[in-house]
């Protein structure tokens, strides 16, 4: 019996989502709870699984398309009926249907195959899956019939996609595409944050020579436990210590600025450049965790971000954020606050620069430029400067952190 899988309510008021990837194709046999597709909401990647064992008979949405909650996503022939129908059909000899009466399938290629193309339905299906215009493929069969072997180079990526004959030279064409999923959410979030929060930016340089030496010293011990130690855990721990004296940096204000809430936990977000767009997962309760625990969570979140599989909870309840632009390049930035937070810092790349030591001698030091953006409704420049000075002192003299660590 054929039945439709209806896209369920994914929560948080989501009414539609982008279909990122199909894990199956029409005609595939699948098992109950087998992953079928990945869909992207405004906040996270969600895996859709099969509700029955059977055969996929129809896909209602193309990769990259929008799937709507409450609407059918795919059709499945539940096991027990498909086999019986196939056995019945196989028992009756049948001739191949004429090319002209072949019915189109839901996932037709962007360029429909013309009736002049000689190819079996199986070959046409492969062509659709590869988004090939079969009229541009040279067939090696009788009378130019296209065989499966003719499509192998395209499946292996060894041949370029066939294209229409060149036309007269013309200017480059504009291309438009809709903003969907994470990118659309980021656009709305950034516009809302920048238009509703009066930003100001405070820049400073931090000498991380001693901190980098400490990281290198601790690195082998962390690696023995499968952990990659970067400077990020130190940055987070220093923030958690500094906001104890300057709780205003770890607060949030209501929409009409009549009430401010000082947050008990320090949940430090880290802006991540993922294949899906900008995401800001956060490490919860940094103030209570050891350097090793913070490192482990950063490693887990970083790996999940690279795979586009950050859990939704990892992006909720952040209280203050870090954007590490230095891993890509650049020294100074003006980061946009991750609303409803009130502060964010951008870390520039580390440069080896000449600086004077206490004896007036020039020596090479590892210098990082940092740029703090604050919500000027609740944070003034003097408070930001004092907070940054304390945070900076923990980073430049990492041994000082031991005095206040709990």
MILO-295536 format. One record per atom (N, C-alpha, C): residue in one letter; x negated, y, z. Coordinates in steps of 0.001 Angstrom, whole numbers, plus 500000, padded with zeros to 6 digits. Layout:
AXYZ...
# end
This chain:
X499160498808500000X500000500000500000X499122501245500000X499408502168499104X498646503398499045X499203504423500022X498304505118500696X498732506139501653X497731507284501649X498217508475501929X497357509656501964X496772509865503354X495508510283503383X494893510729504634X495117512232504734X495824512653505776X496126514072505983X495036514686506860X494440515783506402X493395516441507185X493984516925508499X493463516415509632X494053516757510927X493636518135511409X494301518588512476X493937519849513123X492579519668513792X491583520441513365X490222520298513891X490023521136515139X491012521951515488X490934522751516713X490540524190516453X490681525023517493X490280526433517488X490949527232516379X492193526822516014X492945527595515034X492458527469513606X491633526457513310X491113526270511961X492249525836511033X492442526538509912X493499526173508965X492930525635507662X491666525905507382X491029525370506198X489536525225506435X488887524396505645X487453524174505800X486860523814504444X485564523978504343X484871523668503091X484459522206503078X484711521523501972X484283520137501838X482815520144501398X481928519828502328X480490519913502081X479978518706501312X480456517507501651X479907516294501035X480904515149501119X481095514457500000X481814513181500007X480798512064500223X481093511128501118X480232509967501315X480741508758500536X481860508938499867X482471507838499105X482902508368497742X483285507435496870X483794507792495554X485066506993495306X485824507420494327X487024506658493979X486628505245493551X487355504275494067X487060502886493760X486229502193494833X485662502970495757X484836502373496820X485710501679497855X485227500546498324X485874499860499444X485234500370500734X486056500703501699X485542501257502951X486154500542504143X485494500695505290X485955500105506534X486551501185507439X487426500760508321X488003501684509294X486886502359510103X487006503656510329X486045504480511075X484754504741510303X484685504333509036X483508504634508223X483517506116507844X482367506813507907X482315508214507493X482740508364506036X483626509301505787X484160509522504450X483689510862503874X483686511903504715X483323513229504216X482831514097505361X482069515138505014X481668516183505953X482374517465505545X483037518110506503X483680519385506228X483090520439507156X483030521665506666X482435522752507429X483511523772507811X483654523993509114X484544525035509599X483732526308509799X484341527318510367X483619528555510641X482532528354511679X482590527263512421X481692527103513553X480781525884513483X481188524831512807X480372523612512871X480702522664511730X479819521681511569X480017520613510601X480785519484511284X481847519009510660X482701517968511243X482712516762510314X482522515581510885X482527514347510099X483935513750510097X484448513456508906X485764512836508745X485565511342508527X486295510520509272X486171509065509143X487488508456508657X487401507248508095X488576506565507543X489467506039508655X490768506078508401X491711505581509404X492129504144509140X491788503619507915X492142502246507563X490981501599506792X491037500286506703X490148499553505804X490870499389504476X490176499682503388X490825499561502094X489972500114500972X490630500562499910X489939501068498723X490356502506498463X489376503377498247X489662504769497939X490197504852496513X491401505392496368X492019505459495046X492086506868494490X491926507868495357X491984509239494846X491344510208495828X490588511165495306X490032512254496102X490738513532495677X491319514229496647X492117515403496308X491304516699496278X490091516661496750X489312517894496856X487914517669496301X487406518623495547X486054518542495024X485037519013496053X483812518556495910X482721519043496744X482597520548496555X482550521265497685X482466522718497632X483822523395497654X484896522595497529X486240523162497543X486762523353498957X487926523988499068X488544524224500367X489618523173500627X489500522508501768X490500521528502204X491347522176503287X492652521999503208X493561522652504148X494100521655505165X494149522102506422X494706521283507496X496177520990507187X496565519725507341X497945519329507075X498197518894505653X497162519007504785X497294518596503396X496472517325503154X496847516500502136X496100515259501891X494674515521501434X493730514741501988X492322514862501635X491921513773500635X492416512548500876X492156511464499935X493262510423500061X493333509543499063X494331508472499055X493600507146499186X494155506233499990X493531504932500207X494553503828500016X494118502768499350X494947501570499198X494564500637500333X495435500527501313X495125499776502528X494886498314502206X493861497737502828X493445496357502553X494615495403502745X494699494422501807X495786493446501883X496741493592500721X496775494813500174X497646495035499018X496832495225497752X495702495907497875X494884496168496681X494407494873496045X493959493907496888X493430492661496363X494500491874495620X495714491893496161X496791491140495527X497127491721494163X497156493056494073X497461493687492802X496365493415491780X495093493446492249X493986493181491341X494057491754490802X494386490792491693X494475489390491275X495583489208490242X496684489935490461X497803489830489523X497418490397488165X496724491539488173X496316492166486920X495291491306486179X494349490710486957X493298489903486341X493849488650485677X495016488180486143X495576486948485583X496229487176484230X496434488418483830X497074488738482557X496053489346481623X495779488692480467X494810489265479511X495300490639479068X494347491541478898X494740492873478475X493658493470477613X494075494328476702X493159494977475801X492788496334476360X491603496746475932X491150498071476369X492067499126475773X492508500045476595X493420501088476137X492720502018475173X493439502543474186X492836503496473238X492293504701473990X491223505284473436X490598506428474095X491563507581474249X492503507726473219X493349508915473203X494359508922474335X494698507767474944X495746507733475952X495172507552477348X493850507640477480X493256507491478811X493703508643479695X494171508341480875X494667509371481779X493518510016482535X493564511350482710X492497512023483451X492581511694484928X491435511665485600X491382511417487039X491252512738487780X491528512780489115X491516514047489869X490212514798489797X489092514097489796X487810514786489810X487222514865488418X487935515442487484X487434515570486122X486250516504486099X485331516291485128X484161517152485012X484618518538484619X483733519525484847X484085520897484550X484357521093483070X483698520285482207X483956520316480773X484615518995480389X485879519035479972X486598517791479679X486009517097478459X485933515732478546X485420514952477422X486439515005476286X485964515229475091X486877515275473950X487223513861473523X488319513737472698X488734512423472248X487772511797471264X486857512581470719X485908512058469744X484775511299470406X484617511412471688X483535510722472389X483897509252472537X482989508371472109X483206506935472255X482509506466473513X483293506068474490X482737505609475768X483815504872476531X483404503878477304X484347503137478123X484752503987479325X485870503648479978X486273504394481173X485187504418482248X484440503304482370X483386503259483380X482297504287483094X481934504409481789X480912505382481399X481432506801481600X482697507026481273X483282508351481473X483280508733482955X483520507744483793X483518508005485241X482138508458485704X481111507759485233X479746508152485595X479465509569485108X479936509870483904X479739511213483363X480378512270484234X481588511972484731X482256512935485609X481482513121486903X480986512020487456X480241512102488709X478971512937488549X478363512879487354X477139513649487093X477449515025486527X478759515328486366X479193516604485799X478568516815484414X478599515745483602X478011515784482261X479081516018481213X478752516784480186X479604516904479002X479167515794478049X479927514701478010X479523513534477229X479439513825475735X480100514878475275X480013515195473852X478612515659473468X477780515988474471X476421516431474215X475391515313474434X475871514110474790X474975512972475032X474890512117473771X473675511760473373X473472510924472193X473704509463472561X474742508827471961X475038507447472260X474185506487471451X473791505373472066X472946504390471373X473731503156470938X475030503132471226X475847501989470854X476378502087469432X477199501114469083X477782501057467744X478619502297467490X478446502901466322X479162504097465909X478956505254466888X477778505249467576X477468506341468491X478105506214469859X478629505017470196X479260504820471501X478233505043472608X478643505760473643X477757506042474777X477795504878475750X476627504345476053X476505503227476985X476001503719478343X476137502847479356X475647503216480681X474154503526480642X473422502781479811X471974502986479724X471636504399479234X472519504997478435X472263506344477920X472332507392479026X472979507051480145X473127508014481248X472088507827482338X471296506746482250X470298506482483295X469329507647483509X468795508273482417X467859509380482652X468463510509483475X469797510743483293X470440511823484041X470657511428485501X470916510141485752X471083509663487117X469774509746487890X468663509514487199X467352509542487837X466736510932487838X467414511890487213X466884513244487163X465765513412486167X465609512444485221X464507512501484259X464871513295483012X466147513610482853X466560514361481666X467318515595482109X467222516622481341X467941517851481670X469400517697481294X470265518419481967X471675518345481680X471937518879480280X472739518182479466X473037518688478127X473805519993478205X473574520855477296X474255522134477294X474787522421475900X475637523398475825X476223523765474556X475150524379473668X475339524317472344X474361524908471425X474135526369471754X472886526850471610X472593528239471954X473351529195471060X473739530313471652X474439531346470902X473533532552470778X474047533569470190X473253534780470011X472843535331471367X471632535917471414X471111536466472660X472055537523473203X472254537474474505X473133538446475163X472567538767476531X473112539784477163X472647540169478486X472965539103479512X472222539097480613X472459538130481688X473860538319482251X474485537199482579X475852537231483084X475877537333484599X476817538101485129X477020538167486567X477669536871487038X477421536520488277X478010535297488830X478591535600490205X479820535239490420X480486535465491706X480848534133492331X480784534068493631X481212532868494344X481798533296495684X482766532560496186X483405532948497448X482489532689498639X482623533521499654X481942533277500924X482794532308501719X482200531171502105X482967530140502799X482205529637504010X482935528961504897X482318528281506035X481483529192506908X480255528726507232X479374529444508140X479029530826507600X478793530936506286X478412532227505715X479526533248505873X480764532814505692X481891533725505865X482029534136507328X481847533168508226X481937533474509655X480842534446510073X479619534241509543X478517535130509873X478798536547509378X479346536660508173X479655537977507626X480648538718508510X481695538015508939X482699538651509805X482100539019511158X481287538109511728X480690538345513031X479744539535513007X478891539609511986X477933540713511901X478633542051511669X479655542049510809X480386543285510552X481082543771511824X481710542842512541X482411543200513769X481444543710514825X480296543020514972X479324543414515993X478729544793515692X478365545004514426X477686546263514085X478639547445514123X479908547206513767X480875548316513726X481445548645515099X481395547700516038X482009547939517352X481002548170518472X479711547869518234X478690548045519269X477696549117518841X477515550173519643X476477551166519334X475101550591519663X474360550212518636X473052549586518820X471951550619519020X470948550249519795X469676550964519778X468574549922519893X467419550214519307X466329549239519272X465098549793519984X464488548938520778X463287549281521546X462180548315521124X461067548863520605X459974548029520113X458782548084521050X458068546975521133X456906546855522027X455973545800521442X454722545786521877X453818544714521495X453427543928522739X453282542627522536X452956541733523645X451676540981523297X450738541000524241X449486540260524065X449720538830524560X449789537888523618X450102536502523984X448857535618523952X447687536228524083X446444535452524033X446408534394525126X446669534805526365X446634533856527487X447768532843527394X448925533303526941X450073532404526819X449801531323525775X449195531708524661X448876530739523612X447829529738524101X446884530214524913X445877529301525473X446535528286526405X447508528749527198X448225527848528099X449036526831527300X449675527294526237X450460526373525406X449580525261524845X448416525624524344X447497524626523801X447022523655524871X446873524152526084X446431523300527184X447503522278527557X448767522712527532X449874521833527919X450367520947526774X450058521316525562X450581520635524379X450389519118524392X449166518591524704X448990517126524694X449915516399525666X450142516977526852X451029516332527831X452455516263527306X452899517316526639X454253517327526082X454367516336524927X453331516250524109X453358515343522965X453448513887523396X452874513565524569X452961512190525076X454407511794525346X455262512783525581X456678512511525817X457518512812524572X456834512975523434X457536513199522178X458095514594522022X457530515567522723X458031516934522685X457056517861521966X457606518760521186X456796519762520483X456905521072521264X455801521515521835X455800522723522665X455425523942521829X456336524887521722X456083526158521051X456084527267522111X456032528507521673X456111529617522629X457548529911523054X458530529383522318X459929529688522609X460357529325524033X459986528156524579X460386527857525960X459854528873526962X458634529367526757X458078530380527646X458877531679527539X459257532041526304X460053533256526100X461379533165526850X462014531997526755X463301531813527411X463175531848528937X462175531164529457X461996531155530914X461684532564531428X460893533326530662X460568534693531074X461821535568531084X462708535365530102X463970536113530088X464807535762531304X464912534464531596X465715534026532746X465200534625534052X463886534805534164X463315535417535363X463570536914535378X463387537581534245X463518539040534197X464944539515534439X465940538762533973X467324539222534168X467766539084535617X467008538377536435X467342538337537856X467210539725538468X466243540506537984X466076541876538463X466871542878537627X467193542509536406X467960543393535529X469154542625534959X470151542331535808X471301541516535376X472141542167534293X471970543472534086X472739544154533057X472470543560531676X471254543025531486X470906542436530187X471589541097529959X472154540527531022X472837539230530923X474296539407531335X474949540364530697X476330540700531048X477166540797529787X478427541079529967X479293541383528841X480353542382529304X480816543198528371X481780544251528691X483062543995527917X484204544386528504X485472544169527809X485640545186526679X486673544986525856X486819545753524619X486926547251524846X487645547680525888X487816549117526112X486818549681527122X485790548903527438X484688549346528317X485180549812529681X486127549078530245X486612549401531584X486129548403532629X485471547323532171X485009546302533117X483780545597532558X482805545380533422X481603544654533024X481481543406533887X481096542301533273X480948541027533977X479480540608533945X478911540395535133X477533539923535237X477566538397535265X476936537785534304X477033536339534111X476044535588534996X476514534530535649X475673533762536556X474631532925535841X475020532283534737X474085531444533980X473389532256532899X472154531873532617X471396532484531528X471341531458530400X472213531639529416X472288530736528266X471637531439527083X470396531088526796X469608531821525806X469807531239524409X470325532063523508X470540531639522136X469287531828521298X469164531032520248X468043531184519320X468601531141517904X468453532246517184X468966532335515826X468249531313514949X469016530500514243X468438529422513421X468834529602511965X467841529596511089X468059529674509646X468279528255509137X469544527859508959X469878526487508583X470325526428507126X470389525226506539X470885525110505161X472305525618504995X473047525707506088X474438526135506031X474596527628506273X473522528304506688X473604529717507021X473061529981508415X473235531216508890X472723531612510202X473597531062511314X472994530311512226X473681529786513406X472870530163514646X473567530309515780X472870530698517007X473242529738518136X472633528547518155X472852527642519298X472133528191520508X472545527746521683X471893528251522893X471572527145523881X470517527370524642X470116526460525709X470820526919526977X471643526051527555X472441526407528719X471610526381530009X471933527314530908X471378527357532274X469846527271532280X469238528136531506X467775528160531432X467167528437532797X467886529204533628X467345529576534945X467165528368535863X467854527264535571X467786526088536441X466894524982535894X466388525153534679X465677524055534022X464173524278533999X463456523161534011X461996523222533931X461572523554532507X460325523899532345X459791524201531020X459937522986530099X459748521812530661X459861520593529862X461300520338529440X462251520606530317X463667520411529988X464118521406528916X463662522650529050X464003523661528048X463404523279526699X462162522804526706X461504522381525468X462268521252524788X462705520269525569X463440519133525012X464731519599524337X465450520533524967X466699521016524378X466446521827523116X465381522628523121X465030523400521924X464706522458520770X463953521410521046X463619520424520008X464874519776519445X465806519396520310X467036518744519871X467889519680519015X468031520930519466X468835521895518731X468199522240517386X466872522345517370X466175522667516129X466382521564515091X466268520312515510X466447519194514594X467887519124514092X468847519334515008X470255519310514606X470557520443513620X469928521600513828X470137522746512934X469609522434511537X468448521787511462X467870521442510155X468771520492509379X469463519613510102X470344518640509462X471747519192509246X471992520408509736X473324520993509609X474348520308510479X473905519750511612X474815518989512472X474775519481513915X474765520789514099X474802521344515452X476175521101516069X476246520579517289X477547520390517936X478184521738518251X479496521862518103X480170523147518346X479870523748519712X479767522924520772X479520523447522114X478182524158522219X477228523801521353X475899524419521440X475931525877521028X477003526305520363X477080527694519908X478081528522520704X478518527992521829X479461528710522686X478783529165523974X479300530249524548X478913530752525869X477472531252525940X476918531710524821X475596532323524878X475659533640525629X474567534011526310X474567535248527095X473525536263526628X472468535831525954X471421536704525442X470655535902524391X470158536567523348X469616535801522215X468214536227521795X467540535275521103X466210535489520530X466273535168519041X465720536062518219X465585535810516786X464095535765516472X463612534600516059X462176534429515825X461862534632514349X461851535894513915X461571536185512510X460116535899512157X459251535861513173X457827535693512925X457450534376512286X458298533346512438X457976532057511826X458089532131510312X458806533133509801X458936533319508364X458012534432507894X457958535514508657X457115536649508295X457687537924508873X456911538984508823X457400540253509345X456980540471510784X456962541719511187X456525542062512540X457594542785513342X458324543699512698X459324544499513403X460669544349512707X461743544244513498X463092544125512950X464053544921513822X465259545098513343X466317545709514154X467460544695514233X467361543704515107X468356542624515144X469729543119515574X470761542475515026X472141542797515380X472573541900516535X473173542508517528X473575541793518745X474622540732518421X474478539589519056X475413538484518886X476589538696519843X477563539466519405X478724539805520235X479403538556520774X479809538524522063X479941539606523048X478708539825523929X477556539302523532X476340539564524301X475985541047524203X475025541492525032X474674542914525030X473223543152524651X472455542087524395X471042542272524048X470534541107523215X469564541421522343X468902540410521526X467490540896521237X466544539968521136X465169540332520815X464726539604519549X464003540315518693X463397539712517503X461899539594517740X461357538387517559X459928538135517740X459228538204516394X458214539063516294X457440539151515058X456358538090515019X455644538008513909X454586537018513793X453391537431514659X452652536448515090X451465536699515912X450300537076514994X449642538176515310X448489538638514537X447265538735515449X446110538399514921X444870538578515671X444329539974515346X444367540868516354X444033542272516148X442995542741517165X442228543764516823X441244544297517776X441930545144518857X441559544915520104X442074545684521232X440946545928522227X441056547020522987X440061547314524011X440374546517525273X439353545896525886X439536545214527167X439320546201528308X439363545728529550X439245546608530722X437885547286530822X436873546722530156X435534547321530164X435319548269528972X436368548498528198X436255549382527060X435635548740525844X435528547423525857X434934546708524736X436034546214523799X435723546208522515X436692545727521519X436590544217521396X437731543564521458X437764542110521292X439023541714520530X438991540530519939X440148540040519182X441191539492520146X442444539933519973X443552539464520810X444722539040519924X445530538122520440X446713537659519714X447895538555520109X448362539327519148X449387540333519412X450688539972518680X451791540081519412X453126539860518841X453952541128519024X454549541600517934X455480542718518011X456868542167518364X457549542839519280X458904542424519660X459835543627519525X461070543349519159X462069544409518960X463350544024519687X463687544775520727X464920544525521477X466018545436520948X467212544890520702X468398545704520418X469337545583521610X469867546728522050X470757546730523207X472083547404522894X473088547061523663X474415547668523570X474377548972524359X474391550105523659X474210551404524311X475421551822525140X476490551040525088X477637551342525954X477314551026527409X476438550048527611X476151549625528987X474671549657529337X473789549667528333X472347549652528591X471739550955528076X470971551626528929X470273552820528458X468820552480528157X468117553403527536X466748553159527118X465811552859528272X465995553556529400X465105553350530548X465251551941531110X466499551459531198X466722550102531705X466105549067530768X466282549272529475X465710548345528510X464186548329528619X463574549512528770X462118549594528858X461601548879530104X462262549076531235X461817548424532481X461985546905532392X463116546475531849X463333545040531677X462255544453530770X461998545113529634X461009544613528680X459620544570529309X459282545572530137X457975545577530792X457806544372531713X458869544019532440X458799542864533340X458680541572532532X459526541437531520X459478540251530644X458103540110530013X457566541231529544X456246541253528923X455161540823529902X455273541252531160X454246540894532154X454204539392532396X455360538732532356X455393537275532517X454693536579531348X454840537137530152X454247536521528967X452749536793528872X452338537983529283X450918538321529189X450107537711530329X450785537460531450X450138536805532595X451000535602532988X450937534544532225X451845533405532460X451747532822533868X450578532975534512X450469532485535888X451408533220536818X451776534461536455X452682535245537291X454075534620537356X454442533881536330X455747533228536315X455878532215537438X454732531609537822X454789530582538864X455269531135540186X455039532433540407X455447533063541677X456957533077541824X457650533318540705X459113533469540765X459890532257540268X459199531259539713X459920530075539219X460566529304540364X461747528764540090X462478527986541108X462595526535540669
# end
